[in-house]
Amino acid sequence: MAEASLSPFQKQFTVPSDADPMQREIGHYDPDGIMSFYRRRPFQVLGRLFDIIIPFLWFGWRLWWDKLTGSAVKNRQRRAVHLREIITQLGPTYIKVGQALSTRPDLVPAYYMDELAKLQDQLPPFDNAIAFRFIEEELGDRPQAIYAEFSPDPVAAASLGQVYKGKLKTGETVAVKVQRPDLIRRITLDVYIMRTVALWAQANMKQIRSDLIAITDEFAGRIFEEMDYSQEGRNAEEFAQLYSYLPEIYIPCIYWEYTGRRVLTMEWIEGTKLTNLPAVQAQGINATHLVEVGVSCSLRQLLEHGFFHADPHPGNLLATPDGKLAYLDFGMMSRIQPYQRYGLIEAVVHLVNRDFEALAQDYIHLDFLRPDTDVTPIIPALANVFGNALGASVAELNFKSITDQMSEMMYEFPFRVPAYYALIIRSLVTLEGLAISIEPNFKVLSKAYPYIAKRLLTDPAPQLRASLKDLLFKDGSFRWNRLENLLRNARSSTDYDFEKVLTQTLDFLFSERGAFIRERLAEEIIQSVDIYGRRTLFNMSALVRQQIGLEPMAMPPELQNGKSTNNFDHLKNIWEILQETQGFDPMAVLPLLPDLLLKQEMQEMGYRIANGLVERVAARLIRQLLLEDMPETVRPVVKPSLPAAQV
């Protein structure tokens, strides 16, 4: 491509004409081109390494000196400022790391967090003249001619750009984001160094089995997309399409007439950062509740649609005056495939169920283990790691504790971290860090379970139907307490639809895939009705004997186990839970009864129950009437046809 034929945008981000192209356009990540370009420029690489290593060595030496002289406490605020300044000078790649650390009170002392939080939107701005020139190149005119109002200086500056406040000639107040200059050169050089280190580590450190190159490329690819503001606008619109139905989530609209690759014009959002607790509370807004809203939205991003925000730090989340959670930045987004989404839910179910053999298989399905991996020695290791964690309640678990324990185990066995998972963990750990900075006892997993419960009860996907079966049945017995917990948790999910649960439950129950459940339910009903009937008959007989003065009889042992009573207690509990569930209407079941009664599967189930009860009664009569006086050595063995029958 000749220099004269390039647009101003392409000239800005094209390498010199005497070099192989490293990167032609923002938004397109070319790792091979980057590696080829910088291999021929060792002095640039060494200069950048010098820029990175020397400041951190100097910072470490000053920390050591503070400790040696006993002035660590006195100088800690100065050191926090120094660290922020180092990260700021190193540029966008390191600013992203600093932003992530600014949300981790469990990893970073508070005085460092306060300084690192300034990396979210309080970075040094670049020259207005450059920003105005970019606007003119992208939109065709000076900002003063395009916008009715335009702030003379930026109102915020972030890692990749800075924001001005403006007003369109049609009256809408807008935020105008303009990209920083020289991004492509600085980021590609950092990516080259990161990939070189990853290549060396993967070749020389045998204990590292994860694909560090793929993880680096995934992260770098997202940053390159983030440098394309047109892509960010498309991301915002897709995000709104998928998640704006949630009543407490707000996504600003994009004004495409005023948007290009280096300029993004979007709706201006009045709001307060969630971490500014006094300001949030002064507006009568519950910050902890908004964090719960964010957790709920993140779960839907990861497990429902697979399009998720990979950078939910406090600078990207605002509490609006009307109590909604507004998302602002849609540059760093990622996707997770359907099999990965369902695999994560299945893994949670198997974890809760302590089914570590199935959990090991989940790691294969999720690409943490190769398909030919022998999981035999891994299963007891999983039991050891997660068995300890599950000794606590779900409310006491957090992502960091689980990932820390998993990290220790991954060194011993051939685990590898897939590239997609690295961004998921980054997103969840950042969100959890934000949550515990607002509420130290906040546990993301306990807030996530209602959504998991809702998905298990409402999602018709075969994978989740199988997971629901695994959760509710064990050794052929129905676990009523698990069903109670699912219903109790699911009802607190914001979009829990009881009618949908009822419809899908009935559809599944009377489908071919529901045959197993119908059989087990039939056995439960037969056993419960039989025991309940016998106990009722015995109590009536005992009452009669008491009335006529006969000696009371001892209740047979099989009637004393209380299982029938327990089952009826569970049914009573479930009914109470349903009555307290929003949208529950017992009359909604009546229109479904005629169709249900006509279903062949329902008739077969009814026949099985009736036949099972008759067999039990017949077997008992034979034993009591015909075999009572026979010697035990000549008694025939009478077995009911149902394996679970009790005579």
C-alpha positions in Angstrom: 0.0 0.0 0.0 1.5 3.3 -1.0 2.0 6.0 1.6 -0.1 8.5 -0.5 -3.1 6.2 -0.6 -3.3 5.7 3.2 -5.9 7.5 5.2 -4.7 9.6 8.1 -5.9 6.8 10.4 -3.8 4.2 8.5 -0.8 6.5 8.5 -1.0 6.8 12.2 -0.8 3.1 12.8 1.4 1.8 9.9 5.0 0.7 10.4 7.8 2.4 8.4 7.8 1.6 4.7 11.1 -0.2 4.9 9.8 -2.8 7.4 7.5 -5.7 7.1 4.0 -4.8 8.3 3.6 -5.3 12.0 0.1 -4.1 12.3 -2.0 -2.3 9.6 -5.1 -1.5 11.5 -6.3 -1.3 15.1 -8.6 -4.2 16.0 -6.7 -6.8 14.1 -4.1 -8.7 16.2 -1.3 -10.3 14.3 1.1 -12.0 16.7 3.3 -13.5 14.0 3.7 -10.0 12.4 4.6 -8.5 15.8 7.2 -11.2 16.6 8.8 -10.9 13.2 8.9 -7.1 13.4 10.6 -6.8 16.8 13.1 -9.7 16.3 14.8 -7.4 13.9 14.8 -4.5 16.4 16.6 -5.8 19.5 17.7 -2.4 20.6 14.1 -1.2 20.9 13.3 -4.3 22.9 16.3 -3.9 25.2 15.4 -0.2 25.7 11.8 -1.2 26.7 13.1 -3.9 29.1 15.4 -1.3 30.7 12.3 1.0 31.1 10.4 -1.8 32.8 13.1 -3.4 35.0 15.0 -0.3 36.3 12.0 1.4 37.9 10.9 -1.7 39.7 14.4 -2.5 40.9 14.6 1.1 42.3 11.1 0.7 43.9 12.2 -2.6 45.5 15.4 -1.2 46.8 13.5 1.7 48.4 11.1 -0.7 50.1 14.1 -2.7 51.4 15.7 0.5 52.7 12.5 1.6 54.4 12.3 -1.8 56.2 16.0 -1.6 57.2 15.7 1.9 58.6 12.3 1.3 60.3 10.5 3.9 58.2 8.2 1.5 56.3 5.1 2.8 58.0 6.1 6.5 57.7 6.9 6.2 53.9 4.2 3.8 52.8 2.0 6.4 51.3 5.0 7.8 49.3 5.7 4.3 48.1 2.1 3.8 47.0 2.3 7.0 45.0 5.6 5.9 43.5 4.2 2.6 42.4 1.2 4.3 40.7 3.6 6.6 38.9 5.8 3.7 37.7 2.7 1.9 36.3 1.4 5.0 34.7 4.7 5.7 32.9 4.9 2.1 31.7 1.6 2.6 29.8 -1.7 0.8 28.9 -0.6 -2.8 29.3 0.7 -2.3 32.9 -2.1 0.1 33.8 -4.5 -2.9 33.1 -2.6 -4.9 35.7 -2.7 -2.0 38.2 -6.5 -1.6 37.7 -7.0 -5.3 38.5 -4.9 -5.0 41.6 -6.8 -1.9 42.7 -9.8 -4.1 43.4 -8.1 -6.8 45.6 -8.1 -5.7 49.2 -7.1 -9.3 50.1 -3.9 -9.0 48.0 -3.0 -5.3 48.2 -2.8 -3.1 51.3 -5.4 -0.3 51.5 -3.0 2.5 51.0 -1.8 1.0 47.7 -5.3 0.3 46.6 -6.3 3.9 47.1 -3.5 5.0 44.8 -4.0 2.2 42.2 -7.7 3.1 42.0 -6.6 6.4 40.4 -5.5 4.3 37.4 -9.2 3.7 36.6 -10.0 7.2 35.4 -7.5 9.7 36.8 -4.5 9.2 34.6 -2.5 12.1 33.1 -4.4 13.4 30.0 -2.7 13.9 26.6 -2.6 17.2 24.7 -6.0 18.6 23.7 -4.7 19.6 20.3 -4.0 15.9 19.5 -7.4 14.8 20.7 -9.2 17.5 18.6 -7.1 16.5 15.6 -8.2 12.9 16.0 -11.9 14.0 16.2 -11.5 16.1 13.0 -9.8 13.2 11.2 -12.5 10.7 12.3 -15.6 12.8 12.1 -14.7 15.3 9.4 -14.7 18.6 11.4 -13.6 20.3 14.5 -15.4 19.3 17.7 -16.7 22.9 18.2 -18.4 22.6 14.8 -19.8 19.0 15.4 -21.1 19.4 19.0 -23.3 22.1 20.4 -21.2 22.1 23.6 -17.8 20.6 24.2 -15.7 20.7 27.4 -12.4 22.5 26.9 -10.5 19.8 28.9 -11.1 16.1 29.5 -13.2 15.2 32.4 -11.5 11.8 32.8 -8.4 10.0 31.4 -8.1 6.2 31.3 -5.5 3.7 29.9 -6.5 3.9 26.3 -8.2 7.3 25.9 -9.7 10.3 27.6 -13.2 11.5 27.9 -14.8 14.9 27.2 -18.3 16.0 28.1 -20.4 17.4 25.2 -23.9 18.1 24.0 -25.2 17.2 20.5 -27.1 19.8 18.5 -30.2 17.7 19.0 -29.9 18.3 22.8 -28.5 15.0 24.1 -25.6 15.2 26.7 -22.9 12.9 25.6 -19.5 11.5 26.6 -16.9 11.7 23.8 -14.0 9.3 24.2 -10.8 10.0 22.2 -8.0 7.5 21.9 -4.4 8.2 23.1 -1.7 8.6 20.5 1.1 6.1 19.8 -0.9 3.2 21.4 -0.1 0.6 18.7 3.7 1.0 19.1 3.7 0.8 22.9 1.3 -2.1 23.1 2.8 -4.2 20.4 6.3 -3.9 22.0 4.9 -5.0 25.4 3.1 -7.9 23.7 6.3 -8.9 22.1 8.1 -9.0 25.4 5.2 -10.9 27.1 5.1 -13.5 24.3 8.9 -13.9 24.4 8.8 -14.4 28.2 5.9 -16.9 27.8 7.8 -18.8 25.1 10.9 -19.1 27.3 8.9 -20.1 30.4 6.9 -22.7 28.5 10.1 -24.2 27.0 12.2 -24.1 30.2 9.8 -24.4 33.1 8.4 -27.9 32.9 6.0 -27.4 35.8 4.1 -24.9 33.7 1.7 -26.9 31.6 -0.8 -24.1 30.6 -0.6 -22.6 27.2 0.9 -19.3 28.2 1.2 -18.2 24.6 -2.6 -18.8 24.0 -3.4 -16.9 27.3 -1.1 -14.0 26.2 -2.7 -13.9 22.8 -6.2 -13.9 24.3 -5.4 -11.0 26.5 -3.6 -9.1 23.7 -6.4 -9.8 21.2 -8.8 -8.2 23.6 -6.6 -5.1 24.0 -6.4 -4.7 20.3 -10.2 -4.9 19.9 -10.4 -2.3 22.7 -8.3 0.0 20.6 -11.1 0.0 17.9 -13.8 2.3 19.2 -16.2 1.2 16.5 -15.9 -2.4 17.8 -16.6 -1.0 21.3 -19.8 0.6 20.1 -20.9 -2.7 18.5 -20.1 -4.5 21.8 -22.2 -1.9 23.7 -25.2 -2.5 21.5 -24.9 -6.3 21.7 -24.5 -6.1 25.5 -27.7 -3.9 25.7 -29.6 -6.3 23.4 -28.7 -9.2 25.7 -28.9 -7.7 29.2 -30.9 -4.5 29.2 -34.0 -6.5 30.1 -32.6 -6.7 33.6 -34.5 -3.9 35.4 -31.6 -2.6 37.5 -29.0 -2.7 34.7 -28.4 0.4 32.4 -26.4 0.5 29.2 -25.8 3.9 27.5 -26.7 4.2 23.8 -24.1 4.9 21.1 -24.4 7.8 18.6 -23.0 6.2 15.5 -23.0 9.5 13.4 -20.3 10.8 15.8 -18.3 7.5 16.2 -15.2 6.2 14.5 -12.2 4.0 15.2 -10.5 6.6 17.5 -13.6 8.5 18.6 -16.6 7.1 20.5 -19.7 9.2 21.3 -22.1 7.7 23.8 -24.8 8.8 26.2 -23.6 10.7 29.2 -24.4 8.8 32.5 -24.7 10.7 35.7 -23.6 8.4 38.5 -21.2 7.6 41.4 -18.5 4.9 41.5 -19.7 2.1 43.8 -16.5 2.3 45.8 -17.4 5.8 46.9 -19.6 4.5 49.6 -20.5 7.8 51.4 -21.6 9.4 48.1 -23.7 6.3 47.2 -25.3 6.1 50.6 -26.0 9.8 50.6 -28.3 9.1 47.6 -30.2 6.4 49.5 -28.7 3.7 47.4 -27.6 0.3 48.8 -24.2 -0.3 47.3 -24.1 -4.0 48.4 -27.4 -4.6 46.6 -26.0 -3.1 43.4 -23.0 -5.4 43.7 -25.4 -8.3 43.9 -27.0 -6.9 40.7 -23.6 -6.9 39.1 -22.9 -10.5 40.2 -26.3 -11.6 38.8 -25.6 -9.8 35.5 -22.1 -11.4 35.3 -23.5 -14.9 35.8 -25.9 -14.3 32.9 -23.0 -13.0 30.8 -20.9 -16.1 31.5 -23.5 -18.9 31.7 -26.5 -17.7 29.6 -25.3 -15.9 26.5 -21.5 -16.3 26.8 -20.8 -12.6 25.9 -19.1 -11.1 29.0 -17.5 -8.0 30.3 -13.8 -8.9 31.0 -12.9 -5.7 32.8 -15.6 -4.9 35.5 -13.4 -2.6 37.6 -15.0 0.3 39.6 -14.2 2.9 36.9 -16.5 1.0 34.5 -19.5 0.6 36.9 -21.6 3.5 38.2 -24.6 3.8 40.6 -27.1 6.0 38.9 -29.3 8.4 40.9 -32.3 6.2 40.4 -30.5 3.2 41.9 -29.4 1.3 38.7 -26.0 -0.2 37.9 -24.6 1.4 34.7 -21.9 -0.2 32.6 -19.7 2.3 30.8 -16.7 0.6 29.0 -17.3 -2.2 26.5 -13.8 -2.3 25.0 -12.6 -5.5 26.7 -15.3 -8.1 26.0 -14.9 -11.9 25.5 -17.0 -14.9 24.6 -17.5 -18.4 26.0 -18.8 -21.2 24.0 -22.1 -23.1 24.8 -20.3 -26.3 25.8 -18.1 -24.3 28.1 -21.1 -22.6 29.7 -22.9 -25.8 30.4 -19.7 -27.4 31.5 -19.2 -24.8 34.2 -22.7 -25.3 35.5 -22.3 -29.1 35.5 -19.0 -28.6 37.4 -20.8 -26.5 40.1 -23.4 -29.3 40.5 -20.8 -32.0 40.7 -18.9 -29.9 43.2 -21.9 -29.4 45.4 -22.8 -33.1 45.0 -19.2 -34.1 45.9 -19.1 -36.2 42.8 -15.4 -35.8 42.2 -15.2 -38.5 39.5 -17.7 -36.5 37.4 -15.8 -33.3 38.3 -12.6 -34.8 36.9 -14.5 -35.5 33.6 -15.7 -31.9 33.7 -12.1 -30.7 33.6 -11.6 -32.8 30.4 -14.8 -31.3 28.8 -13.6 -27.8 29.8 -10.2 -28.3 28.2 -8.2 -28.3 31.5 -7.1 -31.9 30.9 -6.4 -33.7 27.7 -9.0 -36.4 26.7 -6.4 -39.2 27.2 -5.5 -38.1 30.7 -5.8 -40.8 33.4 -8.0 -39.2 36.0 -7.6 -42.0 38.5 -5.0 -40.3 40.7 -6.7 -36.9 40.2 -10.0 -37.9 41.7 -8.7 -38.3 45.3 -6.7 -35.0 44.9 -9.9 -33.2 43.9 -11.7 -34.8 46.9 -8.9 -33.5 49.2 -8.9 -30.0 47.8 -12.6 -29.4 47.5 -13.6 -31.7 50.3 -11.9 -29.2 52.7 -13.6 -26.3 51.0 -17.0 -27.9 51.1 -16.6 -28.4 54.8 -17.6 -24.8 55.0 -21.0 -23.5 53.8 -21.4 -22.2 50.3 -21.7 -18.7 51.8 -18.1 -19.0 53.2 -16.5 -19.8 49.9 -14.9 -17.4 47.5 -13.3 -17.5 44.1 -9.9 -16.7 45.3 -9.8 -19.5 47.9 -10.9 -22.0 45.2 -8.5 -20.8 42.6 -5.7 -20.7 45.1 -6.3 -24.4 46.1 -6.7 -25.3 42.4 -3.4 -23.7 41.6 -1.5 -25.8 44.1 -3.0 -29.0 42.7 -2.3 -28.0 39.0 1.5 -28.2 39.7 1.2 -31.9 40.6 -1.1 -33.1 37.8 -1.2 -32.3 34.0 -3.7 -29.5 34.3 -3.4 -26.6 31.8 -5.3 -23.3 32.0 -7.2 -22.7 28.7 -7.0 -19.2 27.3 -10.7 -18.5 27.6 -10.7 -19.3 31.3 -7.9 -16.8 32.1 -10.2 -13.9 31.2 -13.2 -15.4 33.1 -11.1 -15.7 36.2 -9.9 -12.1 35.7 -13.5 -10.9 35.4 -14.8 -12.8 38.4 -11.9 -12.1 40.7 -12.1 -8.4 39.8 -15.8 -8.4 40.5 -15.3 -10.2 43.8 -12.6 -7.7 44.7 -15.0 -4.9 44.1 -17.6 -6.6 46.2 -15.4 -7.2 49.2 -14.1 -3.7 49.1 -17.7 -2.6 49.7 -18.8 -5.4 52.0 -15.8 -7.4 53.5 -18.0 -10.4 54.2 -19.6 -10.5 50.7 -19.3 -14.0 49.1 -19.9 -14.1 45.4 -20.7 -17.9 45.3 -23.5 -17.6 47.8 -25.1 -14.9 45.7 -24.5 -16.9 42.5 -26.3 -20.1 43.7 -29.9 -18.7 43.2 -29.1 -18.2 39.5 -27.6 -21.7 39.2 -30.7 -23.1 40.9 -32.9 -21.2 38.5 -31.0 -22.5 35.5 -31.2 -26.1 36.7 -34.9 -25.8 37.1 -35.7 -23.9 33.9 -33.1 -24.7 31.2 -34.3 -27.5 28.9 -30.7 -28.3 27.7 -30.0 -32.0 28.0 -26.7 -31.4 29.9 -28.6 -29.5 32.6 -31.4 -32.0 32.7 -28.8 -34.7 33.4 -27.2 -32.5 36.1 -30.6 -31.9 37.7 -31.2 -35.7 37.8 -27.7 -36.2 39.4 -28.5 -33.6 42.0 -31.9 -35.0 43.0 -31.2 -38.7 42.9 -28.7 -40.7 44.8 -28.5 -44.5 45.0 -32.1 -44.7 43.6 -33.5 -42.4 46.3 -35.1 -39.0 45.7 -33.4 -36.3 47.7 -36.3 -34.0 48.7 -34.0 -31.7 50.7 -32.1 -30.9 47.5 -35.3 -30.0 45.7 -36.4 -27.8 48.6 -33.0 -25.9 48.5 -33.2 -25.5 44.7 -36.8 -24.1 44.9 -35.9 -21.9 47.9 -32.8 -20.4 46.2 -34.3 -20.1 42.7 -37.2 -18.0 43.9 -34.9 -15.2 44.8 -33.5 -15.0 41.3 -34.7 -11.8 39.7 -36.2 -13.4 36.5 -37.5 -16.6 38.0 -40.6 -17.6 36.2 -42.6 -20.2 38.1 -44.9 -20.9 35.1 -41.9 -21.6 33.0 -40.5 -24.0 35.6 -43.9 -25.8 35.8 -44.2 -26.1 32.0 -40.6 -27.3 31.5 -40.8 -29.7 34.5 -43.9 -31.4 33.1 -42.5 -31.5 29.6 -39.3 -33.1 30.8 -41.0 -35.4 33.3 -43.2 -36.9 30.6 -40.5 -37.0 27.9 -38.3 -40.0 27.0 -35.5 -38.4 28.9 -37.7 -38.2 32.0 -38.4 -42.0 32.1 -35.8 -42.5 34.9 -37.4 -39.9 37.1 -40.9 -41.2 36.5 -39.7 -44.7 37.6 -38.1 -43.4 40.7 -41.0 -41.1 41.6 -43.4 -44.0 41.1 -41.4 -46.1 43.5 -41.3 -43.3 46.0 -45.0 -42.8 45.8 -45.7 -46.6 46.1 -43.5 -46.9 49.2 -44.8 -43.7 50.8 -48.5 -44.5 50.2 -48.0 -48.1 51.3 -46.2 -47.2 54.5 -48.6 -44.3 55.2 -51.6 -46.6 54.6 -50.3 -49.3 56.8 -49.4 -46.9 59.6 -52.8 -45.4 59.4 -54.4 -48.9 59.5 -52.2 -49.9 62.5 -53.1 -46.7 64.4 -56.8 -47.3 63.8 -56.4 -51.0 64.9 -54.5 -49.9 68.0 -57.2 -47.4 68.9 -59.9 -50.1 68.6 -57.9 -52.6 70.7 -57.5 -49.9 73.3 -61.2 -49.2 73.3 -62.1 -52.9 73.9 -59.3 -53.4 76.5 -56.9 -55.5 74.5 -53.1 -55.4 74.9 -51.5 -52.8 72.6 -49.4 -54.3 69.7 -45.9 -53.1 68.9 -45.6 -51.2 65.6 -43.6 -53.3 63.0 -40.1 -52.0 62.5 -40.7 -51.1 58.9 -43.4 -48.7 59.9 -41.1 -46.9 62.4 -38.4 -45.7 60.0 -40.3 -42.4 59.5 -39.5 -42.2 55.8 -43.1 -41.8 54.7 -43.6 -39.1 57.4 -40.4 -37.4 56.2 -41.6 -37.4 52.6 -44.9 -35.9 53.5 -43.0 -33.3 55.5 -40.9 -32.5 52.5 -44.0 -32.1 50.4 -45.5 -29.8 52.9 -42.3 -27.7 52.9 -42.2 -27.6 49.1 -45.9 -26.4 49.1 -45.0 -23.6 51.5 -42.0 -22.6 49.4 -44.2 -22.5 46.3 -46.8 -20.4 48.1 -44.2 -17.8 48.9 -42.8 -17.8 45.3 -43.7 -14.8 43.2 -46.0 -15.8 40.3 -47.2 -19.1 41.9 -50.9 -19.8 41.2 -52.2 -23.2 42.1 -55.1 -22.6 39.7 -52.6 -22.5 36.9 -52.2 -26.3 37.2 -55.9 -27.0 36.6 -55.9 -26.3 32.8 -53.0 -28.6 32.4 -54.7 -31.6 34.1 -56.8 -32.8 31.2 -53.8 -33.0 28.9 -51.7 -34.6 31.6 -54.3 -37.3 32.2 -54.4 -38.1 28.5 -50.6 -38.6 28.2 -49.6 -42.2 27.8 -46.7 -41.7 30.1 -49.0 -40.5 32.9 -51.3 -43.4 32.4 -48.4 -45.8 32.5 -47.1 -44.2 35.6 -50.6 -44.4 37.2 -50.8 -48.1 36.3 -47.3 -48.7 37.7 -48.3 -47.1 41.0 -51.6 -48.9 41.3 -50.0 -52.2 40.3 -47.2 -51.8 42.8 -49.6 -51.0 45.6 -51.8 -54.1 44.7 -48.7 -56.3 44.6 -47.6 -55.2 48.0 -51.0 -55.8 49.5 -51.3 -59.2 47.8 -47.8 -60.2 49.0 -48.6 -59.2 52.5 -51.9 -61.2 52.5 -50.2 -64.3 51.2 -47.6 -64.0 54.0 -50.2 -63.4 56.7 -53.0 -65.8 55.6 -51.4 -68.7 53.7 -47.9 -69.0 55.2 -48.5 -68.1 58.8 -48.6 -71.8 60.0 -46.1 -73.2 57.6 -42.7 -74.4 58.9 -40.0 -71.9 57.8 -38.1 -74.7 56.0 -41.0 -75.2 53.5 -42.1 -71.7 53.0 -41.9 -70.4 49.4 -40.1 -67.1 48.9 -42.6 -64.4 47.8 -41.1 -61.5 46.0 -42.9 -58.5 44.7 -42.1 -57.4 41.1 -40.8 -54.0 42.2 -37.2 -54.2 43.4 -37.8 -51.6 46.1 -41.0 -53.1 47.5 -41.1 -53.9 51.1 -43.3 -56.7 52.3 
